[in-house]
């Protein structure tokens, strides 16, 4: 299998530390999965010292060198940072290096030199200060991929998968912008991805309501009847197993989760609060609808603990494992 391309993320965060820990874990397990990091090798060595992680780091010239290096050292395609790093303090001077790491990973995966992309957490505000024009990773990756359909963000763990219809906008804007067509589009892309990337022959979608008690027959809101139910009816006409609108407060307990393969949620926190509660360390961010596989840890930069050596690499390991599985299914 081709190696995975791992981006650097914000250098002032925990990306370097969890990358080192993930490499050590996979190396110790003699895993068939390997990855290379696109980032600053000197910064990674500094992370190793500050975090107390004993790890070998070796520069490589191209992704094909990864396999031979990975058993003994973390392979790094060196891309120097623009400014010295103060752990826990993001610097817009390094934003272009962060962006370049993502661009390089996309170039490798599109060229067939990497199996998939795994992205370390970025700090959006410092990127915005440097002129970054995209709301986040998901939208930027869609632009680099050149796709016309909207990108779809899924958060996935072994016990729950959630997909928000509206993502990085205010709650007010999310409520105002929700449409039947958007629910339809996101649901269709999700169903296709569940079949293609997760191996689920007939995906089951649970469509969440927007209001308390899914509107209580119109007493607590009209959106279920006017926006959400028509989308469910159209999905059924296209052969999609979609049910709902489900009352949001009762659809995430264990018995309810067993009855569907993914929950389609109306706004960001309706999706992310339950999955981060159920499996904070094991959840993975997946971008659906791209011509390549992309996953990411389902947590942020954790500036408050950066450089302390206590960051948990579990979500990154889960992202690496899921990227490998998805890439294998696509290749098969």
DASUL-V867807 format. One record per residue. N is the residue number from 1. RES is the residue in three letters. SS is DSSP state (helix for helix, strand for strand, loop for the rest). PHI is phi in whole degrees, 0 to 359 (* if undefined). OMEGA is omega in degrees with one decimal (none if undefined). Layout:
# DASUL-V867807
<<N,RES,SS,PHI,OMEGA> <N,RES,SS,PHI,OMEGA>>
This chain:
# DASUL-V867807
<<1,UNK,loop,*,176.3> <2,UNK,loop,295,177.8> <3,UNK,loop,287,173.9> <4,UNK,strand,270,176.0> <5,UNK,strand,263,-178.4> <6,UNK,strand,252,179.8> <7,UNK,strand,274,-172.1> <8,UNK,loop,283,-172.4> <9,UNK,loop,68,178.6> <10,UNK,loop,288,-174.8> <11,UNK,loop,294,179.5> <12,UNK,loop,275,-179.9> <13,UNK,loop,261,-174.6> <14,UNK,loop,269,-177.1> <15,UNK,helix,305,-179.8> <16,UNK,helix,297,-178.5> <17,UNK,helix,296,-177.8> <18,UNK,helix,289,174.7> <19,UNK,helix,296,177.9> <20,UNK,helix,299,-179.9> <21,UNK,helix,294,179.0> <22,UNK,helix,294,177.3> <23,UNK,helix,299,-179.8> <24,UNK,helix,298,-179.3> <25,UNK,helix,293,-179.1> <26,UNK,helix,290,178.2> <27,UNK,helix,296,-179.8> <28,UNK,helix,295,-179.3> <29,UNK,loop,275,-177.8> <30,UNK,loop,52,-176.6> <31,UNK,loop,291,174.3> <32,UNK,loop,284,178.6> <33,UNK,loop,277,176.5> <34,UNK,loop,228,179.1> <35,UNK,strand,213,171.8> <36,UNK,strand,235,179.7> <37,UNK,strand,260,173.1> <38,UNK,strand,259,-175.6> <39,UNK,strand,183,-176.8> <40,UNK,loop,271,-177.5> <41,UNK,helix,296,180.0> <42,UNK,helix,294,176.7> <43,UNK,helix,296,-179.9> <44,UNK,helix,296,176.7> <45,UNK,helix,296,176.8> <46,UNK,helix,295,176.6> <47,UNK,helix,300,179.8> <48,UNK,helix,299,-179.2> <49,UNK,helix,293,-175.3> <50,UNK,helix,293,-177.8> <51,UNK,helix,271,-179.3> <52,UNK,loop,71,-179.0> <53,UNK,loop,257,178.1> <54,UNK,loop,279,-177.4> <55,UNK,loop,208,175.4> <56,UNK,loop,269,-179.0> <57,UNK,strand,232,-178.0> <58,UNK,strand,228,178.1> <59,UNK,strand,284,174.8> <60,UNK,loop,236,-178.3> <61,UNK,loop,266,-177.5> <62,UNK,loop,207,-177.2> <63,UNK,helix,304,-178.0> <64,UNK,helix,298,179.3> <65,UNK,helix,282,-171.6> <66,UNK,helix,300,-172.8> <67,UNK,helix,303,-176.3> <68,UNK,helix,285,-176.4> <69,UNK,helix,273,-168.1> <70,UNK,helix,306,-178.7> <71,UNK,loop,297,-175.7> <72,UNK,loop,241,-178.0> <73,UNK,loop,204,175.5> <74,UNK,strand,284,-179.4> <75,UNK,strand,285,-177.9> <76,UNK,strand,230,168.0> <77,UNK,strand,272,-168.7> <78,UNK,strand,290,174.0> <79,UNK,loop,228,-172.6> <80,UNK,loop,295,177.0> <81,UNK,loop,281,-178.7> <82,UNK,loop,275,-176.6> <83,UNK,loop,208,175.8> <84,UNK,loop,301,-175.9> <85,UNK,loop,259,168.6> <86,UNK,strand,252,-175.5> <87,UNK,loop,302,-179.6> <88,UNK,loop,88,-177.9> <89,UNK,strand,234,-178.2> <90,UNK,loop,296,-176.4> <91,UNK,loop,234,178.6> <92,UNK,helix,302,178.3> <93,UNK,helix,296,179.1> <94,UNK,helix,261,-176.5> <95,UNK,helix,299,-177.4> <96,UNK,helix,295,176.3> <97,UNK,helix,294,177.9> <98,UNK,helix,296,179.6> <99,UNK,helix,296,-179.6> <100,UNK,helix,298,178.1> <101,UNK,helix,298,178.7> <102,UNK,helix,293,179.8> <103,UNK,helix,301,-179.2> <104,UNK,helix,295,179.0> <105,UNK,helix,299,178.9> <106,UNK,helix,296,179.3> <107,UNK,helix,299,180.0> <108,UNK,helix,294,-176.4> <109,UNK,helix,288,177.5> <110,UNK,helix,290,179.7> <111,UNK,helix,277,-179.1> <112,UNK,loop,84,179.2> <113,UNK,loop,266,178.0> <114,UNK,loop,224,-176.9> <115,UNK,loop,283,-175.3> <116,UNK,loop,194,178.9> <117,UNK,strand,246,171.3> <118,UNK,strand,238,-174.6> <119,UNK,strand,254,171.6> <120,UNK,loop,283,-174.2> <121,UNK,loop,296,176.3> <122,UNK,loop,254,175.2> <123,UNK,loop,249,-170.5> <124,UNK,helix,298,-175.4> <125,UNK,helix,298,179.9> <126,UNK,helix,292,175.5> <127,UNK,helix,290,177.8> <128,UNK,helix,299,-179.9> <129,UNK,helix,296,178.9> <130,UNK,loop,265,175.5> <131,UNK,loop,100,179.0> <132,UNK,loop,296,-170.5> <133,UNK,loop,258,-174.9> <134,UNK,loop,249,179.8> <135,UNK,loop,298,-178.5> <136,UNK,loop,185,179.4> <137,UNK,helix,307,-171.1> <138,UNK,helix,303,-178.2> <139,UNK,helix,292,-179.8> <140,UNK,helix,292,178.8> <141,UNK,helix,297,177.0> <142,UNK,helix,297,178.1> <143,UNK,helix,295,179.3> <144,UNK,helix,295,179.9> <145,UNK,helix,283,179.2> <146,UNK,loop,73,-178.5> <147,UNK,loop,266,-179.0> <148,UNK,loop,266,177.7> <149,UNK,loop,284,-178.9> <150,UNK,loop,291,175.6> <151,UNK,loop,290,-177.4> <152,UNK,strand,235,-179.4> <153,UNK,strand,262,173.6> <154,UNK,strand,246,169.0> <155,UNK,strand,251,-172.2> <156,UNK,strand,232,172.1> <157,UNK,strand,218,179.4> <158,UNK,loop,300,-175.3> <159,UNK,loop,250,-177.3> <160,UNK,strand,197,170.9> <161,UNK,strand,233,-179.6> <162,UNK,strand,228,179.3> <163,UNK,strand,225,176.3> <164,UNK,strand,277,177.7> <165,UNK,loop,285,172.7> <166,UNK,loop,256,-169.3> <167,UNK,loop,238,-170.0> <168,UNK,loop,269,175.1> <169,UNK,loop,224,177.5> <170,UNK,loop,296,178.8> <171,UNK,helix,299,178.0> <172,UNK,helix,301,179.8> <173,UNK,helix,293,178.4> <174,UNK,helix,299,-179.9> <175,UNK,helix,295,-177.2> <176,UNK,helix,286,-172.3> <177,UNK,helix,262,-176.7> <178,UNK,loop,297,-179.4> <179,UNK,loop,225,175.4> <180,UNK,helix,299,-178.9> <181,UNK,helix,298,179.6> <182,UNK,helix,295,178.0> <183,UNK,helix,298,178.0> <184,UNK,helix,299,-176.4> <185,UNK,helix,299,-178.6> <186,UNK,helix,298,-179.0> <187,UNK,helix,293,179.2> <188,UNK,helix,295,177.9> <189,UNK,helix,296,179.5> <190,UNK,helix,296,-179.7> <191,UNK,helix,299,179.1> <192,UNK,helix,296,-179.4> <193,UNK,helix,292,178.4> <194,UNK,helix,299,178.6> <195,UNK,helix,286,-173.2> <196,UNK,helix,281,-172.0> <197,UNK,helix,258,-178.1> <198,UNK,helix,247,175.7> <199,UNK,loop,71,-179.9> <200,UNK,loop,261,-171.8> <201,UNK,loop,298,179.1> <202,UNK,loop,231,-175.8> <203,UNK,loop,296,176.6> <204,UNK,strand,250,-178.8> <205,UNK,strand,251,172.4> <206,UNK,strand,256,-177.5> <207,UNK,strand,265,-177.3> <208,UNK,strand,284,168.3> <209,UNK,loop,282,179.8> <210,UNK,loop,258,-172.9> <211,UNK,loop,261,175.5> <212,UNK,helix,306,179.0> <213,UNK,helix,58,-177.6> <214,UNK,helix,53,175.2> <215,UNK,helix,91,178.8> <216,UNK,helix,50,176.9> <217,UNK,helix,65,179.4> <218,UNK,helix,99,-178.9> <219,UNK,loop,289,-177.5> <220,UNK,loop,240,178.0> <221,UNK,loop,142,-174.8> <222,UNK,loop,256,-170.7> <223,UNK,helix,298,179.1> <224,UNK,helix,300,-178.0> <225,UNK,helix,282,-172.0> <226,UNK,helix,270,-174.8> <227,UNK,helix,240,-170.2> <228,UNK,helix,277,-178.9> <229,UNK,helix,301,176.9> <230,UNK,helix,299,177.3> <231,UNK,helix,295,179.6> <232,UNK,helix,297,179.1> <233,UNK,helix,296,179.4> <234,UNK,helix,291,176.7> <235,UNK,helix,296,178.3> <236,UNK,helix,299,178.3> <237,UNK,helix,297,178.7> <238,UNK,loop,267,175.6> <239,UNK,loop,85,179.5> <240,UNK,loop,269,177.9> <241,UNK,strand,279,-177.9> <242,UNK,strand,238,-179.5> <243,UNK,strand,236,178.8> <244,UNK,strand,136,-3.2> <245,UNK,strand,292,178.5> <246,UNK,strand,275,170.6> <247,UNK,loop,299,-174.1> <248,UNK,loop,301,-175.2> <249,UNK,loop,277,-178.9> <250,UNK,loop,236,-173.6> <251,UNK,loop,259,-175.7> <252,UNK,loop,243,175.1> <253,UNK,loop,284,-168.2> <254,UNK,helix,301,-179.2> <255,UNK,helix,295,178.9> <256,UNK,helix,294,-178.2> <257,UNK,helix,299,-178.3> <258,UNK,loop,290,-174.3> <259,UNK,loop,264,178.0> <260,UNK,loop,214,-178.8> <261,UNK,loop,260,175.6> <262,UNK,strand,203,176.2> <263,UNK,strand,257,175.3> <264,UNK,strand,266,-173.3> <265,UNK,strand,252,-171.2> <266,UNK,loop,277,179.8> <267,UNK,loop,209,-169.9> <268,UNK,helix,310,-173.2> <269,UNK,helix,288,175.7> <270,UNK,helix,298,178.6> <271,UNK,helix,270,-170.3> <272,UNK,helix,280,178.9> <273,UNK,helix,298,-179.1> <274,UNK,helix,296,-176.3> <275,UNK,helix,287,177.9> <276,UNK,helix,287,174.4> <277,UNK,helix,283,-177.7> <278,UNK,helix,289,-173.9> <279,UNK,loop,206,-176.1> <280,UNK,loop,298,-175.0> <281,UNK,loop,278,-175.3> <282,UNK,loop,255,-177.4> <283,UNK,loop,282,-176.3> <284,UNK,strand,231,174.3> <285,UNK,strand,272,-179.3> <286,UNK,strand,236,174.9> <287,UNK,strand,264,179.8> <288,UNK,strand,266,175.4> <289,UNK,loop,88,177.2> <290,UNK,loop,273,175.9> <291,UNK,loop,282,175.8> <292,UNK,loop,220,-178.5> <293,UNK,loop,272,173.8> <294,UNK,strand,222,173.8> <295,UNK,strand,230,-179.5> <296,UNK,strand,200,172.2> <297,UNK,strand,301,179.5> <298,UNK,loop,268,173.9> <299,UNK,loop,206,-176.4> <300,UNK,loop,266,-175.1> <301,UNK,loop,284,177.9> <302,UNK,loop,51,-178.3> <303,UNK,loop,301,-176.0> <304,UNK,loop,293,179.8> <305,UNK,loop,242,-177.1> <306,UNK,loop,300,178.4> <307,UNK,loop,85,-176.7> <308,UNK,loop,267,179.2> <309,UNK,loop,86,-175.6> <310,UNK,loop,254,-178.9> <311,UNK,loop,296,-178.6> <312,UNK,loop,266,-177.7> <313,UNK,loop,272,-172.6> <314,UNK,helix,301,-177.9> <315,UNK,helix,292,176.6> <316,UNK,helix,294,176.9> <317,UNK,helix,299,177.8> <318,UNK,helix,295,178.5> <319,UNK,helix,295,177.7> <320,UNK,helix,295,-179.2> <321,UNK,helix,297,-178.8> <322,UNK,helix,292,177.4> <323,UNK,helix,300,179.2> <324,UNK,helix,296,179.7> <325,UNK,helix,297,-179.0> <326,UNK,helix,295,179.5> <327,UNK,helix,296,178.2> <328,UNK,helix,297,179.0> <329,UNK,helix,296,179.7> <330,UNK,helix,296,179.3> <331,UNK,helix,294,179.5> <332,UNK,loop,292,none>>
